[in-house]
């Protein structure tokens, strides 16, 4: 079976509206991945429908919050809290926010990029 994978760039402001639209169209959320880049974090949101994988790449400058997609995909709270604790990305309006206590880590936000406020 061949699976189609598409990648699209998306602004942080467009994330919640796009997630709601995809939910209404029958897409399921697969994962959210965080990556540290110079001056920003990159989030990749993956959604699937009928063996078509849609990946939305969102570049988030350090210190810029992102609206949560938990109103559309409640299970996103796991990924959002993990990304917050490890990368320092703040998610607004999450339906289940652990406020930085989802993981016990020896170094706060260990994968936050150099130069970001609060980075070690």
C-alpha positions in Angstrom: 0.0 0.0 0.0 1.4 3.4 -1.0 0.7 6.3 1.3 0.7 9.8 0.0 2.5 12.3 2.2 2.0 16.1 1.7 3.9 18.9 3.5 2.5 22.4 3.7 3.8 25.5 5.5 1.3 27.1 8.0 1.5 30.2 10.1 1.1 29.8 13.9 -2.1 31.9 13.8 -3.7 29.5 11.3 -3.1 26.3 13.4 -6.4 26.2 15.4 -8.7 27.0 12.4 -6.9 24.6 10.1 -7.2 21.8 12.8 -10.9 22.5 13.2 -11.4 22.3 9.4 -9.5 19.1 9.1 -11.5 17.5 12.0 -14.7 18.5 10.2 -13.4 16.9 7.0 -12.8 13.6 8.8 -9.0 13.8 9.3 -7.5 12.1 12.4 -4.5 13.6 14.2 -1.5 11.4 14.0 1.2 13.3 15.9 2.8 16.7 16.7 6.6 16.8 16.5 8.9 19.6 17.9 12.2 20.5 16.4 14.7 23.2 17.6 15.9 25.6 14.8 18.0 28.8 15.0 15.8 31.4 16.5 12.6 29.3 16.4 11.0 26.0 17.0 9.4 24.1 14.2 6.2 22.1 14.9 5.0 19.4 12.4 1.4 18.5 12.8 0.4 15.3 11.0 -3.1 14.3 10.0 -4.4 11.3 8.1 -7.4 10.5 6.1 -7.8 7.4 3.9 -4.0 6.8 3.7 -3.2 10.4 2.8 -0.8 12.0 5.4 -1.0 15.7 5.6 2.0 17.4 7.5 1.7 21.0 8.5 5.0 22.7 9.2 4.7 25.6 11.6 7.7 27.8 12.4 7.3 29.4 15.8 9.7 32.2 16.8 11.0 31.7 20.4 8.6 33.4 22.8 5.6 33.2 20.4 2.7 31.2 21.8 0.6 28.9 19.7 -3.2 28.3 20.2 -3.9 24.8 21.3 -5.8 22.4 19.0 -7.3 20.5 22.0 -10.8 22.0 21.2 -10.7 20.0 17.9 -8.4 17.1 18.9 -8.5 16.6 22.7 -5.6 14.0 22.6 -3.3 16.8 21.4 -2.8 17.8 25.1 -0.2 15.0 25.3 1.9 16.4 22.5 1.4 20.0 23.4 2.5 19.5 27.1 5.5 17.4 25.9 6.6 20.1 23.5 6.1 22.8 26.1 8.2 20.9 28.7 11.0 20.0 26.3 11.1 22.8 23.8 9.5 25.7 25.8 6.7 26.4 23.3 3.7 27.9 25.0 0.2 26.6 23.9 -2.7 28.9 24.8 -6.2 27.7 25.7 -5.2 24.1 26.2 -8.0 22.0 27.6 -5.5 20.2 29.8 -2.4 22.2 30.6 0.2 20.7 33.0 1.9 24.1 33.3 5.4 22.7 32.8 5.0 19.6 34.9 4.1 16.9 32.4 7.6 15.5 32.6 10.1 15.5 35.4 13.3 16.7 33.8 16.6 17.6 35.4 17.0 20.7 33.1 14.0 22.8 32.4 13.1 22.8 28.7 16.3 20.8 27.7 15.8 21.1 24.0 15.0 24.8 23.9 17.2 26.5 21.4 20.2 28.6 22.3 19.4 32.3 22.4 15.8 31.6 23.5 14.7 33.4 26.7 15.1 30.9 29.5 17.5 28.6 27.6 20.3 27.1 29.6 
